[in-house]
Every structure is written in structure tokens, then in C-alpha cells.
Amino acid sequence: MKPAHRHTTHGHEHEFEAAPGLPEPLPPGEQQLWQGSPDWRLLARRAFHLRKLAAYFGALLVLRMAFLMSDGVALAAALRLTLGPLALAALGLALVALMAWLTARSTVYTITDKRVVMRIGIVLTLTFNIPFKRIAAAGLHLDAGGTGDLPLTLLGPDRIAYLHLWPHARPWRLGKPEPMLRSVPQAAMVARVLTEAWSKATGVAAAAAATPASPAPAQHGQGQRQPALAGS
């Protein structure tokens, strides 16, 4: 399989960005349509699994107290003996939350009338330029609050390494990773912008192009996935 960067280029971010989220100014004739970053709270919950980690640590602490008390340790003493592990668990969760915040803070997604640009990375910053002609389809996964994910399916042999993308990749698509605009506020509106720009740039009609900007929870509930664009 040929590497995707033959068509989907990436490179280190310059110390000074010529434009926010872009390694160089847009060429004449190219127009920026939308730019945004992930919601760090949702990113912490969905990509870094902060709630699951908190539940896991909580279960371990409860088990520790249960074992201590089964050995005859008084409740007060068992609580004191659990304070150390509790502090370590809290520190671990705080570090995970910090990672999510730094990831969101260093990420900028941009949609122009010709491409999708993903500037990602905390220490080593990469910029992925994904032309519309290399995008076969996009999905839309909405949460109840309107925040959501937009995974992009690349055409043919195009491929970007999963580890280069994470957490900006659709989960479990390891064989052919899909870049994903993750935890984006007002995701339905962003999907509509992407759909209309992709259709105009490629000259191909897109299925499900009319995605409502403010979907009602009854129509697009939490966890529902629908197509944002697909050639037809």
C-alpha cells in the first residue's frame, strides 16, 4: 500500500504561523470557510476515557477498603490507608485531563473551499493537508449537545499512520486509518460546510448534504452516526 502522504502532505509547524492553524498563507483564490478546535472536556471523555478511568480507580479503591476491613481493620483506619492511593489516582486523572486540554489547545481544524487542514500535536506539531479530491466520504457522529466527530475516508491507497493521527483518528480503523475532526462544537453545521464545499470542489453530488445546523435531540440523539457526505 502506498503511503498517503504522497497525496496528503504533512510537515513540522513553523515557529511562527503565517496564519492561525496554517503553515503558510492560503494561496490566491482559496477561501477559508471554517476553523475550530476540539472541546477539551468531550475530548477527555471520549478520546482519553477520563470517566472510565475514574470509575476504574474508584472500583480499585473500594476493593482496597473492602479487603482491609475483611482483615479486621477498622473503618477509620481503612480510610486513612486509602488516602495515599486516592491521591495517586487523583493525580493520574488530573494528568489525563491536562493531556486532553493541551491536545485541544494545540489543535486547529480548518476547512477551505479546496481542502481540510489539520494542525495537531503538543510537542511535535504536524500539519496534514487533505485535498477534497482525496476524500471519498465523511461521517458525522453527534452527541446530544451538538458536539461531534467527523471522520474522513480517504480515496484509494491514501493512508496516514494511525499513531501520527491519534487522537484525531476514527477509533479501531487501524488497517486504513481515517483522519477525524474530533469533539467539534456545532458539528452538524461543520458537516454542512464540509459537504457543500466538497460537492462544489469535486463537482459530485453529495448524499445527505442537507444536515440541519441545530438538530433536535429527538432527531439526532447521543451516539447517532450518519453520513455527512458521500459521492452519488
PyMOL commands that set and color helices and strands:
alter all, ss='L'
color gray80, all
select helices_A, chain A and resi 4-6+40-46+50-70+75-105+132-134+162-165+187-202
alter helices_A, ss='H'
color red, helices_A
select strands_A, chain A and resi 9-12+32-36+108-112+115-120+126-131+135-142+148-154+180-184+224-230
alter strands_A, ss='S'
color yellow, strands_A
deselect
rebuild
show_as cartoon
